[in-house]
Amino acid sequence: MSLPMRSGTIAPVNSRPAPAQHLRDLARLRRVRDRIDREYAQPLDVEALARGVHMSAGHLSRQFRLAYGESPYSYLMTRRIERAMALLRCGGLSVTEVCFAVGCASLGTFSTRFTELVGVPPSVYQREAAQATAGMPSCVAKQVTRPIRNREAPVVEPQLD
């Protein structure tokens, strides 16, 4: 498609954004990611995140996925699960309390997403992780137990003896 110019010549329409616009979009995406990192426990949705950077929800979702490899919602849930893992390792809170503390409104959704990312349900993780990371500095435990994104947790086949 082309647009007429004043002199009567035809100028091609470029489907790629100008470099300056691309840099502005990347800066806005970084602001969205930083907001998710800071406010993961708050009720956040893609529409609110998009309004905060003056983008449509659809455009934000597409650009975020291109830049970071996952949707804003998936990134938010990963942050929540990371924090939940830390809370479950420390003990003292039930799985339900941890679910609400990290900003999830549904225990079922929380448990399902936790299991997808970590490979075990939160109750099993709580039992096993406290023993596995005992005596380990929390900064090391966080790296060692970081959840796997994009449903990459290994599937454990049941052993039939």
N, C-alpha and C positions, 0 to 999 in steps of 0.2 A: 504494500500500500504506500502511496506517496501523497504528499501534501503540496498544493501549489504555493510558490513563493511569490513575492511582490513583482519580481521582474518577469514573471511568466514561466520560469523554469520550474521543474519538479524536483523536490528534495525528498530523498528516501526517509522513511520513518525507521528509526533505530529501535529495535526491540530490547536492547540492553541499556540499562541505566548508565548515565554518565558517571565517570569515576568519582566525582565529588558526591553525587547522590548515593552511590554505593557505600562510600565511607560514612555518610550520615546514617544510612540504614544500619550498617554494622554497629555504629555507636548506640543507636536506639535499641538494637538487639542485645547489646551488652548491658544496657540499663535494665532491660527486662530480666535478663539472667541474674544480674546483681539483686534486683528486687525480690526475685524468687528465693535466692540464697538467704536474704535477710528476713523475709516475711513468710517463710514456708509454713509456719504454724497458723497464719491468718487465712481467712476464706479468700482464696484467689481464684479467678477464672480467666480464661483467655480474653474475654471481652473487656474486663477491667484492666488487664495488663496492656491490651492494645490501646485502650483509651488513654492510658498514662503516657504513651509515646506517640499519640496521634496517628495511629495506623488502624486499618480495619482488622478484625479478628482473623479473617481468612488470609490476608496478606502477612500478618504477623506469624501465623502458624506456618505458612509456606516458607517464609524467609528464615524463621528460627530453625526449621528442619534442615534447610540447606546449609545454614551456618554451623549448627551443632549436632546434626545427625539424629535428632529426635524432636518430637513436638514439645511445646511449652508445658503441656499437661504431664507428659511423661517425665520431663526434667523435674517438674515440681514434685511428682510422686517419688522420684529417685532421691531427692533431697530429704523428703519426709521419711523415707525408709532408712536412709543413712542415720538420721537423728534417732529414729526408733531403735535401730540396732545398738546405738550407744546407750540409750536409756535401758534397754533390755539387758545389756551386759552388766550395767551397774546394779541391777536388781532394785528391789524396794517398790516397784510399781507393777501393777498387773498389766496384762496385754491390753485390756480395755482402756486403762488409764493412759498407757503409752499412745494408743491409737488417737485419743482425743488430744493429748498433749502436743502431738506433732501436726495437728490440724485436720485430721481425717474425721469425717462426720459419720462414716459407716464402717463398723467393725468388719463386715464381710468384704468390702472393697479393700480395706487395709490388709486383711489377712491374705486375700487373693494376690494382691500386688506384691506383698512381702514375699510370699512363697514363689512367685514368678522370678523375682529379682535375686533372692537369697538361696532358694532351692529347698528350704524347709519352712514349715509354718512358724509364726512368731513364738508360740509356746515351746516348741522344740528348740528353737534358737536360744530362747531365754535359758532353758535348762543346760544346754550344751556349751554355749558361748562363755558363760561365766567361768566354767572350768577350763576351757581352752585358752582363755586370755588371762588367767590368773597370774599375777606378778608381772605382766607386760605393761609398759608405759602406755597410757591411753592414746598417745599420738601414733604409736606403732600398731596398737590394736585396731585403730581406725583404718589404717592403710591395709592391714592384713585381712580385715573383714569387710572391706568396701564392697557394696553390692554390684552385681553385674547388670549392665543396662541392656535394654532391647531384648528381653526374654532369653538371655543367653545362659541362664543357670543350667548346669548339667542335669539331665534327667537321670535319676537313680532308679535303676531297674530292680525290682524286688528279687531277692535271692531265694530260689526254690531249692531246698535241700532234700 
